Amino acid sequence: MFSDGEGEMVSARYRVKGILFVDYVRMLRARKGVDWSERLPAEDLPYLTRRIHPGSWYPMDTFERMGNQILDLIAGGDLIAVREWGRLSVDQLRADQPKLVAKGDAMESVSRFQVMRSVYFDFDAIELLMLHDGAALIGITYHMGMPAEQAACWQTLGFFERLVELSGAVHVEATFVARSWTGDPRTVLALDWKMPRS
């Protein structure tokens, strides 16, 4: 059980922090002509009218369903747009966590996000499998159905691309070496970069 930020107790298997949840809510609220009662279950609708508290926890199931609506109605199923959204989200999280980016040190920036991960999810959504100078392997498991899981993985790819770029890395390459949506046990992101010589 957890509080939804307004005192109501809600059960959830996995949870996401409000600072991420609020972005989904804002995008849905902006679609004024949509009857959300036809597209979302009744349990999700109150979040579209309540204040979302950045520091509170919210149900991942609702997050997933809202994400599917955003993918369909706003992104038009375009995963490249989702990737760009992931890149843009780094700046928002950086405002919340100023120490997220280590200037001149991409490896430290990736490591810092791994430490901060529990601030945003109460489960191991992102796991650092390998990290050394110039490369990282990142396991991704959001425990969502498709297509939400695939979209979330593309968003994560964009996030890490931008994260290492902000640290000063160049020649950044991010590719999936395993994909849960094609039958792999989990998604694995390979991240490679170079740091310019001073």
C-alpha positions in Angstrom: 0.0 0.0 0.0 1.1 3.6 -0.6 -0.3 7.1 -0.5 -1.3 8.7 -3.9 -0.3 12.1 -2.5 -3.8 13.0 -1.3 -4.0 10.6 1.6 -5.7 7.7 -0.3 -4.1 4.3 0.1 -3.5 2.4 -3.1 -1.9 -1.0 -3.8 0.6 -1.4 -6.5 3.1 -4.0 -7.6 5.6 -1.5 -8.9 5.8 2.2 -8.5 7.2 5.2 -10.2 8.0 8.6 -8.7 5.8 11.6 -9.3 8.5 13.6 -11.1 8.2 11.1 -14.0 4.5 10.4 -13.6 3.6 14.0 -13.9 5.0 14.3 -17.5 2.5 11.6 -18.7 -0.3 13.3 -16.9 0.5 16.7 -18.4 0.6 15.3 -21.9 -2.8 13.6 -21.5 -4.4 16.7 -20.0 -3.2 18.7 -23.0 -5.4 16.6 -25.3 -8.6 18.4 -24.5 -10.8 16.7 -27.0 -10.2 13.2 -25.8 -12.8 11.3 -23.7 -10.3 9.5 -21.4 -13.1 7.4 -19.9 -13.2 5.5 -23.2 -9.5 4.9 -23.3 -8.4 4.4 -19.7 -9.9 2.4 -16.8 -11.8 4.2 -14.1 -8.9 3.7 -11.6 -6.6 5.9 -13.8 -9.0 8.8 -14.4 -8.6 10.6 -11.0 -4.9 11.2 -11.7 -5.9 13.4 -14.6 -7.6 15.9 -12.3 -5.6 15.6 -9.1 -2.4 17.4 -8.3 0.6 15.1 -8.9 3.3 15.4 -6.2 6.8 15.0 -7.6 8.0 13.3 -4.5 5.1 10.8 -4.1 4.9 7.3 -5.5 2.4 6.3 -8.2 1.3 2.9 -9.7 3.4 1.6 -12.6 0.3 0.0 -14.1 -1.3 3.4 -14.6 2.0 4.8 -15.9 2.0 2.0 -18.5 -1.5 2.6 -19.6 -0.9 6.3 -19.9 2.3 5.7 -21.8 0.4 3.5 -24.3 -2.0 6.4 -24.9 0.8 8.8 -25.4 2.6 6.5 -27.8 -0.6 6.1 -29.8 -2.2 9.6 -29.8 0.8 11.9 -29.4 3.8 10.0 -30.8 1.8 8.2 -33.4 3.7 5.0 -32.7 7.0 6.7 -33.7 9.8 5.3 -31.6 12.3 7.9 -32.8 10.1 10.5 -31.3 10.1 8.5 -28.1 13.9 8.4 -28.2 14.0 12.2 -28.5 11.7 12.5 -25.6 14.1 10.4 -23.6 16.9 12.8 -24.5 14.9 15.8 -23.5 14.0 14.2 -20.1 17.6 14.3 -19.0 17.5 18.1 -18.7 14.4 17.9 -16.4 16.0 15.3 -14.2 19.2 17.2 -14.1 17.2 20.2 -12.8 15.9 18.0 -10.0 19.3 16.3 -9.4 22.0 18.9 -10.2 24.8 16.3 -9.5 23.5 13.9 -12.1 26.0 15.0 -14.8 29.7 14.8 -14.0 31.4 17.2 -16.4 34.2 15.6 -18.3 33.4 12.1 -16.9 30.8 10.0 -18.8 31.5 6.9 -16.8 30.8 8.7 -13.5 27.6 10.2 -15.0 26.3 6.7 -15.8 27.3 5.5 -12.4 25.6 8.4 -10.7 22.3 7.6 -12.4 22.6 4.0 -11.3 22.9 5.2 -7.7 19.9 7.6 -8.2 17.7 5.1 -9.9 15.9 4.2 -6.7 14.8 7.8 -6.5 12.6 7.2 -9.6 11.5 3.6 -9.4 11.0 1.3 -6.4 12.3 -1.7 -8.3 15.3 -2.6 -10.5 14.1 -1.1 -13.7 17.6 -0.3 -14.9 20.7 -2.3 -13.9 24.3 -1.5 -14.7 25.7 -4.7 -16.0 29.1 -3.4 -17.1 30.9 -0.1 -16.9 34.4 0.9 -18.0 35.9 3.9 -19.7 34.1 4.4 -23.0 31.5 1.7 -22.7 28.5 0.4 -20.6 26.0 -2.4 -20.7 22.6 -1.6 -19.2 19.9 -4.1 -18.5 16.3 -2.7 -18.8 13.2 -4.3 -17.3 10.2 -2.1 -16.6 7.8 -5.1 -16.2 5.3 -3.7 -18.6 3.5 -5.3 -21.5 4.1 -4.4 -25.1 4.2 -1.9 -26.7 4.8 0.1 -23.5 8.0 -1.9 -22.6 9.5 -1.3 -26.0 8.7 2.4 -26.0 10.1 2.8 -22.5 13.4 1.1 -23.6 13.7 3.5 -26.5 13.1 6.4 -24.2 15.9 5.0 -21.9 18.2 4.7 -24.9 17.7 8.4 -25.7 18.2 9.3 -22.0 21.6 7.6 -21.7 22.7 9.0 -25.1 22.0 12.5 -23.9 23.4 11.9 -20.4 26.9 11.0 -21.7 26.8 13.8 -24.3 26.2 16.3 -21.5 29.2 15.0 -19.6 31.3 15.9 -22.7 31.4 12.5 -24.5 31.6 12.4 -28.3 31.0 9.7 -30.9 28.2 8.3 -28.8 26.6 5.1 -30.0 23.6 3.4 -28.3 22.3 0.1 -29.6 20.1 -2.7 -28.2 22.0 -6.0 -28.1 19.0 -7.8 -26.6 15.3 -6.9 -26.9 12.6 -8.2 -24.7 10.0 -7.5 -27.4 11.7 -10.0 -29.7 11.8 -12.7 -27.1 15.0 -12.0 -25.2 14.7 -12.4 -21.4 15.3 -8.7 -21.0 16.5 -5.7 -22.9 20.2 -4.8 -22.9 21.5 -1.5 -24.1 25.1 -1.2 -25.2 26.5 2.4 -24.8 29.8 3.4 -26.3 31.5 6.8 -26.4 34.8 8.6 -26.5 36.0 11.4 -24.3 37.9 14.2 -26.1 41.5 14.6 -25.1 42.2 17.8 -23.1 
